[in-house]
Amino acid sequence: MPDYGTRGLENTPVNADCRFMDETMDTIYDVAVVGGGPAGLAAAIAVASAGARTALVARRMAYGDNRTTALLGGSIDLLRQLDVWPRCEAEAAALRVMRLVDDTGRLIRAPEVRFSSDEIGLDAFGYNIENRTLMVAMEARVAELANLMRIDDEAEQVMPEEAAASVTTRQGQTVTARLVIGADGRQSLCRSAAGIGVTRRVLDQSALTFNVTHDRPHKNVSTEFHTPHGPCVFVPLPGNRSSIVWVAAPKEAERLKALSDDELSEAAERQSHSILGRIHVGPGRHLFPLAIERPARFAHNRIVLVGEAAHVLPPIGAQGLNMGLRDAADIADVVRDALSVGEDPGSPQVLGRFEAARRSDVLSRTFAIDMANRSLLNDFLPVQTARAVGLHLLGAIGPLRRLAMREGLAPSWRRSRPEVSETEVGRS
């Protein structure tokens, strides 16, 4: 079987800036990953840990964003397998209870629903962590993998051909790989190069994100208030801190963002009904318009899509990055299986397996989140009634509630991801 590990690297410093510079023009990598966000770094670490000789094309950039991500159980399992989670676990807050509160003020309102992780035998549904903390842990792991080369530049052109695909950077460096993983976001260069169309629907909503401190402990309870314009979620952070994702109509979101710290603190406290006591807004606010985006396919022409190149969703149910991490896990499994039998990881047959692995997950999650969002925004009385009845059944029927909790963490039909063995990391 061909050797795709660390051949010729014995005396080469791991991830030195000059590494492979003389080789990139005539070396064909198993995989090239384009994009250095959380989904891209996870994909690069996962495929390299699966034994693929990998190139990561992404600028090293200071991650100043203070946004957070609620990582659910399957994502934690993956990050632990990839030796990322132990590096940042201490700076994350456990999510043990999730409350849904109907705060629409409508005639027909749903009862409060509480989901407790111990009801399905878990210590926590997951953990909330600042993205920049997660990125630091991922970057540290990237630097350790001998068969993962980091090219500190942005991709300018991606050219898929019959036997391989090439990635040319802005500084003129070219990397050739049999498979390209496009983790380059909503305006994906890789998706365009693959000839994959995308369906976009802009929503009449925007999300304002910021972090707060508060007088009362959150007790590891995440509370989601459903308003007529979208959810407002208070998610625990370590200590008496929480992150807030406040979805509103665009003009209202702009108004909230423009408030002073004291004014926004008062508004957030009112929205929370003072369940956390006095609230104090911290530095850093981010506002972004919401949309739903879905590509026509997830793999084509030696290119697969992960992260926001493959799916864009409203911030409901903490699915965004969690789906991106499942993308990374699945492409690593597909590449591992292909290399183990000497297959070309960019062949149509291998791409078809990734397509099959991701399609049901992405489409079902997109549909469920879209319907949940539509039902919240809809003033039509029968829709309000159906939504209230559905939430009542979730709260009242134990087996149904437990099923919803398990499915919310990960689709039940997903096969278990195999453990990464030491012999597969940097296979040589």
SULTA-V140033 format. One record per residue. N is the residue number from 1. RES is the residue in three letters. SS is DSSP state (A for helix, B for strand, O for the rest). PSI is psi as a letter, one per 20 degrees, with the letter a starting at -180 (* if undefined). NEAR is the number of other C-alpha atoms within 12 Angstrom. Layout:
BEGIN
n:N res:RES ss:SS psi:PSI near:NEAR
n:N res:RES ss:SS psi:PSI near:NEAR
END
This chain:
BEGIN
n:1 res:MET ss:O psi:p near:11
n:2 res:PRO ss:O psi:q near:18
n:3 res:ASP ss:O psi:o near:21
n:4 res:TYR ss:O psi:k near:40
n:5 res:GLY ss:O psi:c near:32
n:6 res:THR ss:O psi:k near:29
n:7 res:ARG ss:O psi:p near:22
n:8 res:GLY ss:O psi:j near:18
n:9 res:LEU ss:O psi:j near:24
n:10 res:GLU ss:O psi:h near:14
n:11 res:ASN ss:O psi:j near:12
n:12 res:THR ss:O psi:p near:18
n:13 res:PRO ss:O psi:p near:19
n:14 res:VAL ss:O psi:p near:24
n:15 res:ASN ss:O psi:k near:27
n:16 res:ALA ss:O psi:q near:21
n:17 res:ASP ss:O psi:h near:18
n:18 res:CYS ss:O psi:i near:16
n:19 res:ARG ss:O psi:p near:25
n:20 res:PHE ss:O psi:j near:33
n:21 res:MET ss:O psi:h near:22
n:22 res:ASP ss:O psi:i near:13
n:23 res:GLU ss:O psi:h near:19
n:24 res:THR ss:O psi:h near:28
n:25 res:MET ss:O psi:h near:18
n:26 res:ASP ss:O psi:j near:15
n:27 res:THR ss:O psi:p near:27
n:28 res:ILE ss:B psi:o near:28
n:29 res:TYR ss:B psi:q near:42
n:30 res:ASP ss:B psi:g near:47
n:31 res:VAL ss:B psi:p near:51
n:32 res:ALA ss:B psi:p near:53
n:33 res:VAL ss:B psi:p near:56
n:34 res:VAL ss:B psi:o near:51
n:35 res:GLY ss:O psi:p near:44
n:36 res:GLY ss:O psi:k near:40
n:37 res:GLY ss:O psi:a near:39
n:38 res:PRO ss:A psi:g near:46
n:39 res:ALA ss:A psi:h near:42
n:40 res:GLY ss:A psi:g near:45
n:41 res:LEU ss:A psi:g near:52
n:42 res:ALA ss:A psi:g near:51
n:43 res:ALA ss:A psi:g near:51
n:44 res:ALA ss:A psi:g near:52
n:45 res:ILE ss:A psi:g near:51
n:46 res:ALA ss:A psi:g near:53
n:47 res:VAL ss:A psi:h near:50
n:48 res:ALA ss:A psi:g near:50
n:49 res:SER ss:A psi:h near:48
n:50 res:ALA ss:O psi:i near:45
n:51 res:GLY ss:O psi:j near:42
n:52 res:ALA ss:O psi:p near:52
n:53 res:ARG ss:O psi:o near:46
n:54 res:THR ss:B psi:q near:50
n:55 res:ALA ss:B psi:p near:49
n:56 res:LEU ss:B psi:o near:50
n:57 res:VAL ss:B psi:o near:45
n:58 res:ALA ss:O psi:p near:33
n:59 res:ARG ss:O psi:q near:26
n:60 res:ARG ss:O psi:o near:24
n:61 res:MET ss:O psi:q near:17
n:62 res:ALA ss:O psi:p near:15
n:63 res:TYR ss:O psi:n near:20
n:64 res:GLY ss:O psi:i near:17
n:65 res:ASP ss:O psi:p near:23
n:66 res:ASN ss:O psi:j near:27
n:67 res:ARG ss:O psi:q near:34
n:68 res:THR ss:B psi:r near:42
n:69 res:THR ss:B psi:p near:43
n:70 res:ALA ss:B psi:o near:44
n:71 res:LEU ss:B psi:p near:42
n:72 res:LEU ss:B psi:r near:39
n:73 res:GLY ss:A psi:g near:35
n:74 res:GLY ss:A psi:h near:36
n:75 res:SER ss:A psi:h near:37
n:76 res:ILE ss:A psi:g near:36
n:77 res:ASP ss:A psi:g near:30
n:78 res:LEU ss:A psi:g near:36
n:79 res:LEU ss:A psi:h near:40
n:80 res:ARG ss:A psi:g near:25
n:81 res:GLN ss:A psi:h near:26
n:82 res:LEU ss:O psi:j near:41
n:83 res:ASP ss:O psi:k near:31
n:84 res:VAL ss:O psi:g near:33
n:85 res:TRP ss:A psi:g near:31
n:86 res:PRO ss:A psi:h near:22
n:87 res:ARG ss:A psi:i near:21
n:88 res:CYS ss:O psi:i near:28
n:89 res:GLU ss:A psi:h near:26
n:90 res:ALA ss:A psi:i near:20
n:91 res:GLU ss:A psi:j near:25
n:92 res:ALA ss:O psi:q near:34
n:93 res:ALA ss:B psi:p near:35
n:94 res:ALA ss:B psi:q near:35
n:95 res:LEU ss:B psi:o near:37
n:96 res:ARG ss:O psi:h near:33
n:97 res:VAL ss:B psi:q near:32
n:98 res:MET ss:B psi:p near:37
n:99 res:ARG ss:B psi:p near:30
n:100 res:LEU ss:B psi:o near:33
n:101 res:VAL ss:B psi:p near:33
n:102 res:ASP ss:B psi:o near:34
n:103 res:ASP ss:O psi:k near:28
n:104 res:THR ss:O psi:h near:28
n:105 res:GLY ss:O psi:j near:17
n:106 res:ARG ss:O psi:r near:21
n:107 res:LEU ss:O psi:g near:15
n:108 res:ILE ss:O psi:o near:22
n:109 res:ARG ss:O psi:q near:30
n:110 res:ALA ss:O psi:q near:32
n:111 res:PRO ss:O psi:q near:25
n:112 res:GLU ss:O psi:q near:25
n:113 res:VAL ss:B psi:p near:32
n:114 res:ARG ss:B psi:p near:30
n:115 res:PHE ss:B psi:p near:37
n:116 res:SER ss:B psi:p near:29
n:117 res:SER ss:A psi:h near:31
n:118 res:ASP ss:A psi:i near:18
n:119 res:GLU ss:A psi:h near:23
n:120 res:ILE ss:A psi:k near:23
n:121 res:GLY ss:O psi:k near:13
n:122 res:LEU ss:O psi:q near:21
n:123 res:ASP ss:O psi:h near:18
n:124 res:ALA ss:O psi:q near:31
n:125 res:PHE ss:O psi:h near:38
n:126 res:GLY ss:B psi:b near:40
n:127 res:TYR ss:B psi:q near:43
n:128 res:ASN ss:B psi:p near:42
n:129 res:ILE ss:B psi:q near:37
n:130 res:GLU ss:B psi:p near:37
n:131 res:ASN ss:A psi:h near:30
n:132 res:ARG ss:A psi:h near:24
n:133 res:THR ss:A psi:g near:30
n:134 res:LEU ss:A psi:g near:40
n:135 res:MET ss:A psi:h near:35
n:136 res:VAL ss:A psi:g near:28
n:137 res:ALA ss:A psi:g near:31
n:138 res:MET ss:A psi:g near:35
n:139 res:GLU ss:A psi:h near:35
n:140 res:ALA ss:A psi:h near:26
n:141 res:ARG ss:A psi:h near:34
n:142 res:VAL ss:A psi:g near:40
n:143 res:ALA ss:O psi:i near:28
n:144 res:GLU ss:O psi:h near:25
n:145 res:LEU ss:O psi:o near:39
n:146 res:ALA ss:O psi:h near:36
n:147 res:ASN ss:O psi:j near:44
n:148 res:LEU ss:B psi:o near:46
n:149 res:MET ss:B psi:p near:44
n:150 res:ARG ss:B psi:p near:42
n:151 res:ILE ss:B psi:o near:38
n:152 res:ASP ss:O psi:m near:26
n:153 res:ASP ss:O psi:r near:26
n:154 res:GLU ss:O psi:q near:30
n:155 res:ALA ss:B psi:p near:35
n:156 res:GLU ss:B psi:h near:26
n:157 res:GLN ss:B psi:p near:27
n:158 res:VAL ss:B psi:p near:39
n:159 res:MET ss:B psi:o near:31
n:160 res:PRO ss:B psi:p near:33
n:161 res:GLU ss:O psi:a near:22
n:162 res:GLU ss:O psi:g near:18
n:163 res:ALA ss:O psi:i near:21
n:164 res:ALA ss:O psi:r near:29
n:165 res:ALA ss:B psi:q near:38
n:166 res:SER ss:B psi:q near:43
n:167 res:VAL ss:B psi:o near:46
n:168 res:THR ss:B psi:p near:29
n:169 res:THR ss:B psi:r near:27
n:170 res:ARG ss:O psi:h near:18
n:171 res:GLN ss:O psi:j near:16
n:172 res:GLY ss:O psi:j near:18
n:173 res:GLN ss:O psi:q near:26
n:174 res:THR ss:B psi:p near:33
n:175 res:VAL ss:B psi:p near:44
n:176 res:THR ss:B psi:p near:37
n:177 res:ALA ss:B psi:q near:42
n:178 res:ARG ss:B psi:h near:42
n:179 res:LEU ss:B psi:p near:54
n:180 res:VAL ss:B psi:p near:53
n:181 res:ILE ss:B psi:o near:60
n:182 res:GLY ss:B psi:o near:53
n:183 res:ALA ss:O psi:k near:45
n:184 res:ASP ss:O psi:k near:41
n:185 res:GLY ss:O psi:a near:29
n:186 res:ARG ss:O psi:h near:30
n:187 res:GLN ss:O psi:l near:24
n:188 res:SER ss:O psi:o near:35
n:189 res:LEU ss:A psi:h near:33
n:190 res:CYS ss:A psi:g near:46
n:191 res:ARG ss:A psi:g near:41
n:192 res:SER ss:A psi:g near:32
n:193 res:ALA ss:A psi:h near:31
n:194 res:ALA ss:O psi:i near:33
n:195 res:GLY ss:O psi:k near:24
n:196 res:ILE ss:O psi:p near:26
n:197 res:GLY ss:O psi:r near:24
n:198 res:VAL ss:B psi:q near:25
n:199 res:THR ss:B psi:p near:18
n:200 res:ARG ss:B psi:p near:20
n:201 res:ARG ss:B psi:o near:20
n:202 res:VAL ss:B psi:p near:19
n:203 res:LEU ss:B psi:q near:26
n:204 res:ASP ss:B psi:l near:24
n:205 res:GLN ss:B psi:q near:32
n:206 res:SER ss:B psi:q near:32
n:207 res:ALA ss:B psi:p near:38
n:208 res:LEU ss:B psi:p near:39
n:209 res:THR ss:B psi:p near:39
n:210 res:PHE ss:B psi:r near:38
n:211 res:ASN ss:B psi:q near:37
n:212 res:VAL ss:B psi:q near:39
n:213 res:THR ss:B psi:q near:30
n:214 res:HIS ss:B psi:q near:31
n:215 res:ASP ss:O psi:h near:18
n:216 res:ARG ss:O psi:q near:22
n:217 res:PRO ss:O psi:q near:23
n:218 res:HIS ss:O psi:i near:34
n:219 res:LYS ss:O psi:k near:24
n:220 res:ASN ss:O psi:k near:33
n:221 res:VAL ss:B psi:p near:36
n:222 res:SER ss:B psi:p near:44
n:223 res:THR ss:B psi:p near:39
n:224 res:GLU ss:B psi:o near:38
n:225 res:PHE ss:B psi:p near:38
n:226 res:HIS ss:B psi:o near:38
n:227 res:THR ss:B psi:r near:30
n:228 res:PRO ss:O psi:i near:26
n:229 res:HIS ss:O psi:j near:31
n:230 res:GLY ss:B psi:r near:40
n:231 res:PRO ss:B psi:q near:41
n:232 res:CYS ss:B psi:o near:41
n:233 res:VAL ss:B psi:p near:40
n:234 res:PHE ss:B psi:o near:47
n:235 res:VAL ss:B psi:p near:50
n:236 res:PRO ss:B psi:q near:42
n:237 res:LEU ss:B psi:r near:39
n:238 res:PRO ss:O psi:q near:29
n:239 res:GLY ss:O psi:b near:22
n:240 res:ASN ss:O psi:l near:26
n:241 res:ARG ss:B psi:q near:37
n:242 res:SER ss:B psi:q near:46
n:243 res:SER ss:B psi:q near:45
n:244 res:ILE ss:B psi:p near:48
n:245 res:VAL ss:B psi:o near:41
n:246 res:TRP ss:B psi:o near:45
n:247 res:VAL ss:B psi:p near:43
n:248 res:ALA ss:B psi:r near:37
n:249 res:ALA ss:O psi:q near:26
n:250 res:PRO ss:A psi:g near:24
n:251 res:LYS ss:A psi:h near:20
n:252 res:GLU ss:A psi:h near:22
n:253 res:ALA ss:A psi:h near:31
n:254 res:GLU ss:A psi:g near:24
n:255 res:ARG ss:A psi:g near:19
n:256 res:LEU ss:A psi:g near:31
n:257 res:LYS ss:A psi:h near:32
n:258 res:ALA ss:A psi:i near:17
n:259 res:LEU ss:O psi:q near:19
n:260 res:SER ss:O psi:r near:17
n:261 res:ASP ss:A psi:g near:22
n:262 res:ASP ss:A psi:g near:20
n:263 res:GLU ss:A psi:g near:18
n:264 res:LEU ss:A psi:h near:32
n:265 res:SER ss:A psi:g near:30
n:266 res:GLU ss:A psi:g near:23
n:267 res:ALA ss:A psi:g near:27
n:268 res:ALA ss:A psi:h near:39
n:269 res:GLU ss:A psi:g near:27
n:270 res:ARG ss:A psi:g near:19
n:271 res:GLN ss:A psi:h near:33
n:272 res:SER ss:O psi:i near:33
n:273 res:HIS ss:O psi:k near:20
n:274 res:SER ss:O psi:k near:22
n:275 res:ILE ss:O psi:h near:23
n:276 res:LEU ss:O psi:j near:31
n:277 res:GLY ss:O psi:b near:23
n:278 res:ARG ss:O psi:p near:26
n:279 res:ILE ss:B psi:q near:36
n:280 res:HIS ss:B psi:o near:30
n:281 res:VAL ss:B psi:p near:29
n:282 res:GLY ss:B psi:r near:23
n:283 res:PRO ss:B psi:q near:22
n:284 res:GLY ss:B psi:o near:20
n:285 res:ARG ss:B psi:q near:31
n:286 res:HIS ss:B psi:p near:27
n:287 res:LEU ss:B psi:p near:29
n:288 res:PHE ss:B psi:q near:27
n:289 res:PRO ss:B psi:q near:27
n:290 res:LEU ss:B psi:q near:30
n:291 res:ALA ss:B psi:r near:26
n:292 res:ILE ss:B psi:p near:35
n:293 res:GLU ss:B psi:p near:32
n:294 res:ARG ss:B psi:p near:32
n:295 res:PRO ss:B psi:q near:37
n:296 res:ALA ss:O psi:h near:24
n:297 res:ARG ss:O psi:r near:34
n:298 res:PHE ss:O psi:i near:44
n:299 res:ALA ss:B psi:p near:42
n:300 res:HIS ss:B psi:q near:36
n:301 res:ASN ss:O psi:l near:37
n:302 res:ARG ss:O psi:j near:44
n:303 res:ILE ss:B psi:p near:51
n:304 res:VAL ss:B psi:q near:57
n:305 res:LEU ss:B psi:p near:57
n:306 res:VAL ss:O psi:r near:54
n:307 res:GLY ss:A psi:b near:47
n:308 res:GLU ss:A psi:i near:39
n:309 res:ALA ss:A psi:h near:46
n:310 res:ALA ss:O psi:i near:51
n:311 res:HIS ss:B psi:p near:47
n:312 res:VAL ss:B psi:p near:40
n:313 res:LEU ss:O psi:q near:42
n:314 res:PRO ss:O psi:q near:41
n:315 res:PRO ss:O psi:m near:39
n:316 res:ILE ss:O psi:p near:38
n:317 res:GLY ss:O psi:j near:39
n:318 res:ALA ss:O psi:l near:35
n:319 res:GLN ss:O psi:h near:38
n:320 res:GLY ss:A psi:f near:35
n:321 res:LEU ss:A psi:h near:44
n:322 res:ASN ss:A psi:h near:44
n:323 res:MET ss:A psi:h near:46
n:324 res:GLY ss:A psi:h near:42
n:325 res:LEU ss:A psi:h near:42
n:326 res:ARG ss:A psi:h near:47
n:327 res:ASP ss:A psi:g near:51
n:328 res:ALA ss:A psi:g near:45
n:329 res:ALA ss:A psi:g near:46
n:330 res:ASP ss:A psi:g near:40
n:331 res:ILE ss:A psi:h near:52
n:332 res:ALA ss:A psi:g near:47
n:333 res:ASP ss:A psi:g near:37
n:334 res:VAL ss:A psi:g near:40
n:335 res:VAL ss:A psi:g near:44
n:336 res:ARG ss:A psi:g near:37
n:337 res:ASP ss:A psi:g near:26
n:338 res:ALA ss:A psi:g near:33
n:339 res:LEU ss:A psi:h near:33
n:340 res:SER ss:A psi:h near:21
n:341 res:VAL ss:O psi:j near:15
n:342 res:GLY ss:O psi:k near:19
n:343 res:GLU ss:O psi:q near:24
n:344 res:ASP ss:O psi:o near:31
n:345 res:PRO ss:O psi:i near:46
n:346 res:GLY ss:O psi:j near:39
n:347 res:SER ss:O psi:q near:33
n:348 res:PRO ss:A psi:h near:24
n:349 res:GLN ss:A psi:g near:21
n:350 res:VAL ss:A psi:g near:34
n:351 res:LEU ss:A psi:h near:35
n:352 res:GLY ss:A psi:h near:26
n:353 res:ARG ss:A psi:h near:26
n:354 res:PHE ss:A psi:g near:40
n:355 res:GLU ss:A psi:g near:30
n:356 res:ALA ss:A psi:h near:23
n:357 res:ALA ss:A psi:h near:30
n:358 res:ARG ss:A psi:h near:39
n:359 res:ARG ss:A psi:g near:29
n:360 res:SER ss:A psi:g near:22
n:361 res:ASP ss:A psi:g near:32
n:362 res:VAL ss:A psi:g near:40
n:363 res:LEU ss:A psi:g near:28
n:364 res:SER ss:A psi:g near:22
n:365 res:ARG ss:A psi:g near:33
n:366 res:THR ss:A psi:g near:31
n:367 res:PHE ss:A psi:g near:22
n:368 res:ALA ss:A psi:g near:24
n:369 res:ILE ss:A psi:h near:28
n:370 res:ASP ss:A psi:g near:30
n:371 res:MET ss:A psi:g near:21
n:372 res:ALA ss:A psi:g near:28
n:373 res:ASN ss:A psi:g near:33
n:374 res:ARG ss:A psi:g near:25
n:375 res:SER ss:A psi:h near:30
n:376 res:LEU ss:A psi:h near:38
n:377 res:LEU ss:A psi:i near:28
n:378 res:ASN ss:O psi:p near:22
n:379 res:ASP ss:O psi:i near:22
n:380 res:PHE ss:O psi:p near:17
n:381 res:LEU ss:A psi:g near:17
n:382 res:PRO ss:A psi:h near:15
n:383 res:VAL ss:A psi:g near:23
n:384 res:GLN ss:A psi:g near:27
n:385 res:THR ss:A psi:g near:22
n:386 res:ALA ss:A psi:g near:22
n:387 res:ARG ss:A psi:g near:29
n:388 res:ALA ss:A psi:g near:30
n:389 res:VAL ss:A psi:g near:21
n:390 res:GLY ss:A psi:g near:24
n:391 res:LEU ss:A psi:h near:30
n:392 res:HIS ss:A psi:g near:25
n:393 res:LEU ss:A psi:h near:21
n:394 res:LEU ss:A psi:g near:25
n:395 res:GLY ss:A psi:h near:28
n:396 res:ALA ss:A psi:h near:19
n:397 res:ILE ss:O psi:o near:18
n:398 res:GLY ss:A psi:g near:19
n:399 res:PRO ss:A psi:h near:15
n:400 res:LEU ss:A psi:g near:20
n:401 res:ARG ss:A psi:g near:25
n:402 res:ARG ss:A psi:h near:25
n:403 res:LEU ss:A psi:g near:20
n:404 res:ALA ss:A psi:h near:29
n:405 res:MET ss:A psi:g near:35
n:406 res:ARG ss:A psi:g near:27
n:407 res:GLU ss:A psi:h near:25
n:408 res:GLY ss:A psi:h near:31
n:409 res:LEU ss:A psi:g near:35
n:410 res:ALA ss:O psi:q near:33
n:411 res:PRO ss:O psi:p near:27
n:412 res:SER ss:O psi:h near:16
n:413 res:TRP ss:O psi:i near:12
n:414 res:ARG ss:O psi:p near:22
n:415 res:ARG ss:O psi:q near:15
n:416 res:SER ss:O psi:p near:16
n:417 res:ARG ss:O psi:p near:25
n:418 res:PRO ss:O psi:q near:22
n:419 res:GLU ss:O psi:q near:23
n:420 res:VAL ss:O psi:o near:28
n:421 res:SER ss:O psi:q near:17
n:422 res:GLU ss:O psi:h near:17
n:423 res:THR ss:O psi:h near:14
n:424 res:GLU ss:O psi:h near:31
n:425 res:VAL ss:O psi:o near:33
n:426 res:GLY ss:O psi:l near:33
n:427 res:ARG ss:O psi:p near:30
n:428 res:SER ss:O psi:* near:24
END
